[in-house]
Amino acid sequence: EEHCPYPSPDQVAEARRMIDAGATLVLGHHSHMFQGIERYRRGLIAYSLGNFLASDIRWKGPLRDYAYDLREIDREGIVLRCALSREGMKSFDVLPVRIQEDGRVAPCDGKQADMIRVHLAERSAPLINRVYEEFWKGFRLEQRVYGPLKKWWKNGSLLDKARRLRVQDVRRAAAMARKVLGRRTRPERA
C-alpha cells in the first residue's frame, strides 16, 4: 500500500514464502517510503527501500496545472549493502539516504541519518512479533478510524461537531472498523 510505513500481512507472508522456497534476499518496493527489514531464517527481507526516482513535480497540463511536493518522510530512504554466501545472508548494512530538493539521492549523516535509523528500527520491530496480523489490525484501525475521528474531534466546538455529524459518517466509521477488524462489531439481528 502506498505511503504506508508497514507491509501488509499478505506482503509479509509472501516474502517469507519466497525465503522458504530458497531465496536469500527479498527486496520489496512501491510504498514510496521505506519499510522494515527482517532476518527470516537464512535470508533477509527488506519490504521497501523508499523513493529513489522521485522529486517535487510541477507540470502544466492542457486543462489544469499539477503540483506534488514530496513530504519530508517521502524523501527518506535506505541503501542496503549485503554480503551473501551459499549458506544464506552473511551480513548487511544500511546506508540512510535522502532525496535532495533537486531530485538527487544523497547519503545522510549526523542527526538525519540517526533519525532514519530510528524510523527503520520502529518499522522493523513489529515484524519480529509472531502475531503481526494483530499489530496490523491495530495500526489500520488507528490510521483509518481513530485517527480521522480524533482529528475531527479536535476541530471546532461540540455544537459545531453535532451540527456536522451525519448518520452516514457514523455508518462509514463503523463499516471501516468492521472491515479493518475483519468481523462484525455489533451483534447480529434476529
Salt bridges, closest charged atoms under 4 A:
GLU1 OE2 - ARG140 NH2 2.66
GLU1 OE2 - ARG144 NH2 2.97
GLU2 OE2 - HIS30 NE2 3.14
GLU2 OE2 - HIS32 NE2 3.50
GLU14 OE1 - ARG17 NH2 2.68
ASP20 OD1 - ARG41 NH1 3.12
GLU38 OE1 - ARG16 NH2 2.97
ASP56 OD1 - ARG75 NH2 2.88
ASP65 OD2 - LYS60 NZ 3.37
ASP69 OD1 - ARG58 NH2 2.47
GLU72 OE2 - ARG98 NH2 2.84
ASP74 OD1 - HIS3 ND1 3.38
ASP74 OD2 - ARG71 NE 3.08
GLU76 OE1 - HIS119 ND1 2.97
ASP93 OD2 - ARG81 NH2 2.78
GLU101 OE1 - ARG75 NH2 3.49
GLU101 OE2 - ARG98 NH2 3.78
ASP102 OD2 - ARG104 NE 2.75
GLU142 OE2 - LYS150 NZ 2.99
ASP160 OD1 - ARG163 NH1 3.56
ASP169 OD1 - ARG166 NH2 2.95
ASP169 OD1 - ARG172 NH1 3.57
GLU188 OE2 - ARG184 NE 2.71
